[in-house]
Amino acid sequence: MRINPDFTIQKVGASYLAVPVGETSKQFHGMIRLNETGAFLWNQMTEKDCTEADLVEALLQEYEVEPAVAKTDVHRVVELLKEHHCLV
């Protein structure tokens, strides 16, 4: 899975906001707020095609987190992004 190119992410204060651009902005009139970890995962999926397992591994390499917590966090972020059609 990859980030839909019709979305962009911007840092605003301590948060990151994903917003639609182009044709997608006609259908989705909102923003998705992500924390630093969510933005890290977003960037991973922007750079290359990733599986949830790839994202868990990247999270474990970047942060000191238990594998079970990383897996849960990755799944939660992926489901949020799927729900809002941020992934292709």
Secondary structure as the mmCIF struct_conf table of DSSP 4:
data_model
#
loop_
_struct_conf.conf_type_id
_struct_conf.id
_struct_conf.beg_label_comp_id
_struct_conf.beg_label_asym_id
_struct_conf.beg_label_seq_id
_struct_conf.end_label_comp_id
_struct_conf.end_label_asym_id
_struct_conf.end_label_seq_id
STRN STRN1 ILE A 3 ILE A 3
TURN_TY1_P TURN_TY1_P1 PRO A 5 ASP A 6
STRN STRN2 PHE A 7 VAL A 12
TURN_TY1_P TURN_TY1_P2 GLY A 13 ALA A 14
STRN STRN3 SER A 15 PRO A 20
HELX_RH_3T_P HELX_RH_3T_P1 GLY A 22 LYS A 26
TURN_TY1_P TURN_TY1_P3 GLN A 27 GLN A 27
STRN STRN4 ILE A 32 LEU A 34
HELX_RH_AL_P HELX_RH_AL_P1 GLU A 36 GLU A 47
BEND BEND1 LYS A 48 LYS A 48
HELX_RH_AL_P HELX_RH_AL_P2 GLU A 52 GLU A 62
BEND BEND2 TYR A 63 TYR A 63
HELX_RH_AL_P HELX_RH_AL_P3 PRO A 67 GLU A 83
TURN_TY1_P TURN_TY1_P4 HIS A 84 HIS A 85
STRN STRN5 LEU A 87 LEU A 87
#
